[in-house]
């Protein structure tokens, strides 16, 4: 089954004759076909989406997301003719005819999934010199604020599609930064939930310790509405056994006054990289809304990085092997070793820009019973969770932590790969499996940066409410102008010209 390109017209009735779900679907497809050729955010449009919307209109079915057109990352399975490729040519025929449980929840709530979004191939785990937003299937995704800038990975297409206004809701997935970074860099909201709040079944995996799907949306309220729908237990995913007990109606708990009386820790140890002025403006808003800010200048994270990599490499081999072996589609790869061989055989398409050395390292790991792996997981989790976020909160009597999510978007660089100028504090939440919300906080020379809200396990309701209060106080956020380069924007271009000489 060939992949359906975003630029191909989809037969549909005129919008004037459509019901609300059909109209929303047709409008989303029209925006994709008009705008996305310059972005590359959509890897495929579902040719059955319009018919699904018509059936929804005819049924009169209502739901929390009734008639809302949205997109999902192309490492999440959905029934129908569109394959789930993870961006790789090795999975070009991966038509499983299965809805991931989170997709089934979306459909039950009345959402229309119009298509799949591009991503960093294999969720950005193939190489340490990769280009965020590139996949062999989908090509390069671009940032709507400046088309030569990175959309960040791996949920690059989901971030760019919402940032550009193609849709207002999307689903991404995160192992370490892949929801929150694209959201921050594309000027929108992203929530990485607690690992185990949302099912990972039928999602192409990296790590069962850190993987989770999450909302990428135009507003905090929409993130809360989307999380309310997709959260819940799944018998096929043991990590979600507590989800039904922990979930709530996240939109109903939003409170524009929730910052008053809260103690918020400022993660100075994870700040900088050009975001200081925007952060100070955001902190002033938090203070004005009644929050007490506590400075946290130091944190020792040396136990996290190397141990996290050991965990990701080991779990990638085990988890991807299990996923590939279980796909009912006629795919040519059933193990990570098969994928490595496929890429080598198709090197002109797959390996011309960067390699697969991370895959090769993962293939050399010794399995989930390896004592080295078990020690690395325990060490990194304790450092990030109980001795990291939990200890920072308790020692400083805090409700939550804040800091800049990421630096502004770097240029897409096909020669050197990603050239990121800084970090942020998202790895703490990623390794611990704790929630992390990012909300747009400002522009740095015309490029968006986000404010992160991080809390303990299962604290999504609190973080969403705090983020909502900040968002309401911050006011409207600048929309993208699709500059070819930020250097041609009216704020930057005049500064690049020589001074007039007398």
N, C-alpha and C positions, 0 to 999 in steps of 0.2 A: 504494500500500500504506500504510494508516494506521499511524502509530506506536503501539505497544502500551504503554499507560501502566503504570507500576509498580503501580498500585493495582488493576488488573484481574486477577481470579483466573485462574490458568492451570490447566487441567484436568490432573490427575495422579493416579496410584494412591496409596493410603495409604502413608505412610512405612514402616510395619511390613512391607510386602510388597516393599520395594525392596532392590536391591543397594547396595553402598557408594557408587558414583558417583551413582546415582539418589537415594539418601537424602541425600547432601550437596547435590545440586542442589535437591531439594524443600525442604530445610531453609533453604537460602539464599533461595529464592524466598519462603518463608513469612516469613522475617525482613524481607525487602524490603517485602512487602505490609503487614506489621504496623508497621514502624518508619519506613519511608522517606517516607510522606506528610508527616511533619513536617520532613523533611530536604530532599527534592527532589534527592537525589543520583543517582537512576537515571532515565535518560531513556527507556529501553525495556527490556523483558524479551524475550528471544528465545523465541518460542513453541515452537521445536524443541529447546530445551535438555534437557528431560526425556527426550525420545526419544533424543537423542544419548547421554545418560548411560546409558540402558537398553542401547543398543547396545554401549557400552563395557563395561558389566558382563557382557553376554552373550559378548563376544569374549574376555574374560579378559586383554585387553591390559594390560600394565603399562608404566609410564613414570615419569619423575622427578616428574611432577605428577599421577599417576593418581588420578582421582576428585575432584580439588580443584575446587571451584566458585569462579569468579572473574569479574571484570567488566573491561571495557576502555573507554577514553575514546571518545566518539562522534565522533572525527575519524579513527578507524582502521577500515578496511573489514574486514568479515567476511561470508562467504557466508551466504545465508539471506534471510529476508523482512524483516529489520530494516535500515532505511536508515542511511547514514552522513551525518549532517547538519551536523557541526561546529556544531550549535546553531542553524543558520539555516533559516528557512522556505524559502529559495531552494534548499536541498538536501533538502527534505522527501521527495522521491521518488528520492533517490540510492541506490537498491537496485542494487548493482553485481554481486552474486553472485560476488564475488572475496574470497578470504582474503588479507589482507596477509601477506607472508612471516613476520612475527613471530607472527601468529595461527596460521598453518600449523604453526609450531614448537610453539606451545602445545598445539594439538590433538594433534600427534604425541606429545607428552609425556604425554597423557592428561588434560589440563585440560578442564573444561567451562565455556564462557563463557556465563554465564546472562543477561548483558545488557550494555547500553551505559550509560556514565555521562554525566551532564550536565557541561557545561563552560562557561567564559566564551566567549560566541559568537565564532566564528572564532579561537579560542585567544587571545582578549583583544587583538587587534591592530586592531580596527575604530575605536576611539576612545581618546583619552587621558583621557577623563572617564568611563570605563566603571565598571560595578559588577561586581566579581569574582564569578564564580559564576552570572551571569545569562545566559540565552539565550532567544531568542524561542520556541524549540521546548520547552525544558525548564523555563522559569521560573527562579526563584531557588533556588540551593542554600544550605543553612544549616549552620552549624558545630555539631556535636553537643555541644560543651562549653557553648555559649550560643547559642541559636537566632537571636538578633538580631545575631550576630557573623559576619563574613566567613569563608568557608571558604578564601579566597584562590584565585587563578586561575593558569593556566586549567584545570588538571586538578582543579577543585574537587570534582566529583562523585566522582572516584576517591579523593581524600583523605578526603572526608566519609564515603563508604561504608565504607572500611577503618577510619577512626577510630571510627565508630559500631558496628563489629562486624558489619556485614551480611555481609561476606566478609573474608578475611585477606589476599587478594592482589588487586591491580589493576594495570593498565597506565595510565600517564599519558604525556604528551609535554611536552617543555620546549624553549623557545627561549631564554628568560632567566627562570628562577625558577619555571616552571610545574609542575615535579615537586617541587622542594625546598620551595617556599613552602607549598603545600597540605599536604604531609607534616608540616612543622614545626608549622603552625597547628592541625592536627587531631590532634596528639599521636602521630604514627606515623613510620615510616622511609620515606625516599625517596632514590632514587639516580638522578642524571642521569649516564649513562655518557659516556665519550669519544665525541664525534661520529664515527660510522663503525663503532662496535662493534655496533650494532643497526640493521637495515634500516629505511628510511623509505618504501619502496615501498608505494603505496596508503594513505598517510597524508596527510590534507589538510595542505598545507604552509604555512609562513611563510618559512623561510630555510634553504637547503641548507647554509649555513655553520654554523648553530647548532642546527637542529632535531635532536632525538633522542627516541625513546620511552625509557621507563625504568620500573623497578619502584616501586610504592607498596605497602608491606606492613606487617603488624603487628609484625614483628621483623627484625633484621638477617639472621638465617639465612634467612628466607623471601625476603628481597631477593636474597641470594646464590643461592638455588636458582632463583629466577625468572630472574635474569640469565643463569645458566648455560644455561637453555633458549633464551632469545630471542637471545642473542649469536650472531653468525656472518655470514659473507659472503653477499652477494646480488648476482648479476651485473647486476641492474637498478639497483643503487645503487652507483655507482663509489666513493663514500666508504667503503664497507665492504670494499674489496679486501684489507685487512690483517686483517680481523676473525677469520678462521679461524686465522690464525697467532697472534693475540694472546689469544684467549679461553682460558679454563681452567675447571676445576671450582671455581667460587668458593666453594661451600659447604665443599669439602674442605680449603680453605686457611685457614678460620677458626681463630683461635687466641686463647683467652682471656688468654694471657700476652703477646700481641704488642706491648703498649705498653712493656714493659720494654726499656730501652736506646734507645728512639726519641727523637729530637729533634723537638719539635713547636713550630711557630711560632704564637704567639697574635696574631691580627689585631686589635690594639687600634684600628687605624684604621677598622675596620668594626664596632666594638662600640658599646654604649650602648643607646639607645631602650628603656629599662626592663628590659633583660636582664642588667644587671651582676651582681646577686646570684646569679642562676641560673648565670651563666657562672663565677663564682668557685667555686661549689660543684662544677661540672663539672671545672674545672681542678684542684681538690684531688683529685678522683678520679683524674685522669690522673697526677698526681704520685705518688699513693699506689701506683699500679700500675706505677711505675718509669719514667715518661716524664720527660725533661728539657724544661722549657718555656722558650722564648725569646721575649721580648717584641718585637713589631714595631709601633712606634707610628705610623709614617707611611708613606704610599704615595700617589704622585701619579697619579690616575686620570683627569685632565682630557682625555687623548687618547682616552678610550674612549666616553663617552656620546653626543656628537653624531655621531661617526663610526659608532658602532653603529647609530644610527637610520637613517642614510643607507643602510647595508647592508641593514637589515631592510626598509625601504620598497622598495628596488630589487628585492631578491630576492622579496619578497611578490608584486609584480606579475608577474614572470617565472615564478615557481614555481607560483603559483595559476592563472595562465592555462594552464600546461601540464597541471596536474591536471584542471581543469574541461574542457578540450578532450578529454582522454582518458577521461572517465567514460563507460561504456557505457549509463548510465541516462538516461531521458528528462527531464533537468533543464532548466530554463528559462534557465540561465546558463552561458556558455562562456568568459567572460573576467571580469576584475575590473571592467571597465566595466559589464558586464551586471549584476554583483552590486550595484554602486552604484545603477544604474537600478532594479533590483528593490526595493532597500530604500526608495528614494524613492517608488516606486509603492505600497509596502506600509508606509508610514511609521507608520501607527497601531499596527501590531504591532511593527515593527522599530526605529523611531527615536523613540518617545515618551519613553524614559528617557534616552537619550544618542545622540549623532550618529554620523557615519562620517567625520569629518574626516581620520583617519589613512588610511583607504582612499583618500580623494581625493588626499592627498599622495602616496601610493604610485602612483596612476594617473598622476601627473605626472612620474614618474621616467623616465629616458632609456634604461634597459636595461642589460644585463650588460656591454656593451662601453663604457659610459660611463667615461671616465678618472676622473671624480670618485668614482664608485662604487668603482673598483678601488683608488684611493688610500685611500679611507675603510676598505675592508676590510683592506688591508695595515697601515694605521696602527693600527686598533683591535686587530687580532690580535697585532701585535708588542707593543703596550702591555699587553695582558692575558696573553699567553702567554710568549714568550721574554723580554721585558723586565718581565714581571709575575710570574706564579707561578714560572716557571723561575728567574728571577733571585733572587727572595726565598728560594727553597729553597737555591740554590747559595751565595749570599752568607752565609747563616746556617747552612749545613751541616745542613739540615733534611730530615726524612723526609716531613713533611706540614704543613699549616696547619690551624688550627681557629679558630672564632669563632661568634658567634650567627648563626643562619640568617636570622631575620626578627624583627620585633617581635611581640608578642602580637596576636591578631586584633582588628581594628578593627570598629566597628559598620557594618552594612549601611546605606548612605545613598543613597536613591533621589533625593535632591535634589542632593547635591554630588558623587556618585560616590565612588570609593575615597579614604579619608582615612588614608593610611599614615604612621605616625609615624617611620619610619626605614628603613634599607636592609639592611645585611648585605653579605657579600662574594661572593655568588653570581654577580654579573655578571662577575667575573674569569674564573671557570670557564666561564661560558656563552659569552662572546665568544671565549675561547681554544679552546673545544671540548674542555676537559679535564673529568675526572670530579669529581663533587661529591656527597657522601653527607651526609644529615642524619639525626640520631638524637635522639629526645626527650631533653631535658636538665632540664626542670623546668616549674613553673607560675609565672606572674606574675599574682597576684590571681585564680587559678583558671583561667587560660588558658595552654595549652601554648606552649612555645618550644623550638626545636631547636638542637642543636650540630652545626655543619658541619665535615666533614673534607674537605679539598681537597688534591689532589696533581697530579703531572704527567700527561701523556697516557699512557693505558693502565695507570693505577695502581689500577684497581678492586679487585684482589685485596688490595692493601695497605690501602686505605681501608676496605673491608668488614671486614677483620680487626681494624683499629684500632677501628672503630665497634662491632664485636662485643665486643671486650675492654671497652670503656667501658660498653656496654649491660649486660653481665653484672655488672660492678662496681656500676653504678648501682642495680640492683634493679628491682622492679616499678614500672610507671608508672601514675598514677591514670587510671581510665577515665572517660569522659564521663557526665554526669548529665542531659543534655538540659534544662538550665535555660532558661526562656524568655529570661532575661537573666542575666548573671553577677551583676548587682546584687541578684538574689533568692537567691543562694547563701548558705548559713549562715555562710560566712566573711566575706561582704561586707555582707549585709543589715543586721546589727546596727550596723555602723559608719555607716550612712546615717541612722540615727535620731537625733533631737536628744538631747543630754545631759540627764539629769534635773536639773531646777533645784530648789534648796532654797528 
